[in-house]
Amino acid sequence: MLNAKLGCSHLFWNYPETNGAGELWKSCAEDFSSNYADLCHLIGTGLSRNVIPGLSLNDSKFVQINSASADTLIHIVDNSVDAVVTDPPYYGTILYAEIADFFYIWQKRILGDIFPDLFTSDLTDKDREAVANPSRFRNMGISPEVLANQDYEAKMALAFAEYYRVLRDDGVMTVQFNHKDSGAWDVLAKSLIDAGFEITASWAVSTENPQNLHQAQKNSVSSTVLLVCRKRDPNAGQAWWDDLRPDVANLVEQRAPEFEANDITGIDLYLSAFGPALNVFSRNYPILDSAGNEVRPEEAFAEARRAIANYRFYKLAQTDTQGFDPLTTWYMLAWDAFRASEFPFDDARQLALAVGGFNVADLAKTYKLLDSTSGTCKFLTPQQRHKKRAFSLVEEEFSARYLIDALHAIITLYLEEQAIEPVRRFLKSTGLLSNDLFMRSWEVALKVIPRIGDERKRIPEEKALADLWLAMDEIKAKVIYVQPELELGSGQQSLNFAQFEE
């Protein structure tokens, strides 16, 4: 909608507001009734006009809907349920009760006289909510985050214990979970395992619209993991983590191609690896390290990340990480995983742990690769790094200890000089032209840095490396690069296109 204010000389875009009160109830009722009808059809019972839809006193099958807390299923007897399907709160992603307060106060004014039992408190009950909400634990002498994690783990454990009680011994439970924070996964998995469950299978499902990810700007998760759980064998003995560690890595690497075949890539691939890791980890409990201490699921997740990092780097470079410095390996895997110039600091930390060889804090302080503020990281451009003296363009002072510095040096030189010949001289005088690992890094960089179709929005690193590749035959001879195609319309052939100046 385009608004124009009287007496003003400018126009501005705005969104219209509509009153949905007249249609809201009808829409919700229709959605509920259609889902209810589908559920009745699924279990094989018909709809009846004489009684509640789906419920017939003469039928052996009927649908029953109860509203109850997941940690108190007193209306369900032991070992009576064939399947449990649960979509628990995603840790601290959404604080449902705090959001609901906005609606609660208005509903209380309108419906309080009709349903007094539902509106006894001034605001929603946040004490019983199963989310990790640090704001509830301020000024208690212990880290609010630690207390929030413990509270969430305890409440999830109570819910899973109830699921365990009502589920048949041959029953199955499916848990849907989506979170980038390995701490959230650790808490959820610990609750599952403590309740007596084993994760027997996992499936990664793409659930988000990729058009909403803004992948060249910010990193985001677009898939959800479904964990298939069964009751663990009560006679299974404890296991040692050193024995299980290779099994975790092997299973993760076996499942990785399957995930990729289902379009699970980037950060979602690392997330999906948590399922196979839990498959191995949850078979025996407790799991002990060499000192006899209990190992938490987060150790399995760390091993899964290492396995995916090794798998992805080998696939990108067609070789293992031997010979590549850790900094360059991390940089390539970061672009490959996050597909964004901006991403959470904890994701950068976890990837650094998977790669090994340096402290994540040094990415900003020592190597000048990142700008880190308020828990978020952003890649510095090659020119920004050069201004911070992360590397030198003086041939006698240049060091190729870190291959990423070499790549950023030629990118900076090209962008500043806007010519090919200075780059050619620099490559020859520094020996980079005969450095096979450097050429392989160039090749990998062109694979992992996102290629944006809009020429004006292309990432400088990607555009510079592609332009140089097109302009220099000596690079073309050593670097394999599949050029993106530019579609010219129906009936016309697509062309490879790049701009460079020499």
Secondary structure, 3 states (H helix, E strand, C coil): CEEECCCCCCEEECCCCCCCHHHHHHHHHHHHHHHHHHHHHHHCCCCCCCCCCCCCCCCCCCCCCCCCCCCCCCCCCCCCEEEEEECCCCCCCCCHHHHHHHHHHHHHHHHCCCCHHHCCCCCCCCCCCCCCCHHHHCCCCCCHHHHHHHHHHHHHHHHHHHHHHHEEEEEEEEEEECCCCHHHHHHHHHHHHHCCEEEEEEEEEECCCHHHCCCCCECCCCEEEEEEEEECCCCCCCEEHHHHHHHHHHHHHHHHHHHHHCCCCCHHHHHHCHHHHHHHHCCCCCEECCCCCECCHHHHHHHHHHHHHHHHHHHHHCCCCCCCCHHHHHHHHHHHHHCCCEEEHHHHHHHHHHHCCCCCCHHHHCCCCEEEECCEEEECCHHHHHHCCCCCCCCCCCCCCCHHHHHHHHHHHHHHHCCCHHHHHHHHHCCHHHCHHHHHHHHHHHHHCCCCCCHHHCCHHHHHHHHHHHHCHHHHCCCCCCCCEECCCCCCCCEECCCCCC
